[in-house]
Amino acid sequence: MATVKSYSTTKGTRYKVRYMKPDGSQGSKSGFTNAESARDFASRIEVRKADGEYVDPPRRPHPRLRARALMARREEVTPQAVRVRKPRLRMAHACRTAVGQQADRRYRDQ
């Protein structure tokens, strides 16, 4: 059974839904602006669980995986996003290259 609780923010009252996942762990989603939409989400979760169609939403991927995904869809990236992320990608590439070179040296020395 899912529960709906209200909480206060600077932008007004928001609602949070807590529910039990099929594996026994607790799931939650917050930020609903009205109680009706929160109850609707809770009932949809319960129906999916009862029908055996519930799929656990994925967690945020590791930053390296996000960078790879970003590079894979370059045509969708704005110039601002590239300016912000490019130094991070360069640093990650430099770190991977340095680690790879150290591993190559160790392998040759054996």
Residue pairs with C-beta under 8 A, 6 or more apart in sequence:
1 19
1 20
1 46
2 17
2 18
2 19
2 20
2 42
2 43
2 45
2 46
3 17
3 18
3 19
3 42
4 15
4 16
4 17
4 35
4 38
4 39
4 42
5 15
5 16
5 18
6 13
6 14
6 15
6 16
6 35
7 13
7 14
7 15
7 16
7 30
8 14
12 33
14 30
14 31
14 32
14 33
15 30
15 32
15 33
15 34
15 35
15 37
15 38
16 28
16 29
16 30
16 31
16 32
16 38
17 28
17 29
17 30
17 32
17 38
17 41
17 42
17 45
18 26
18 27
18 28
19 26
19 27
19 28
19 42
19 45
19 46
20 26
20 27
21 27
21 49
21 54
21 56
22 49
22 54
23 56
27 45
27 56
29 41
32 38
32 41
45 54
48 54
48 55
60 66
61 69
64 92
67 85
67 88
67 89
67 92
70 77
70 81
70 85
70 89
71 89
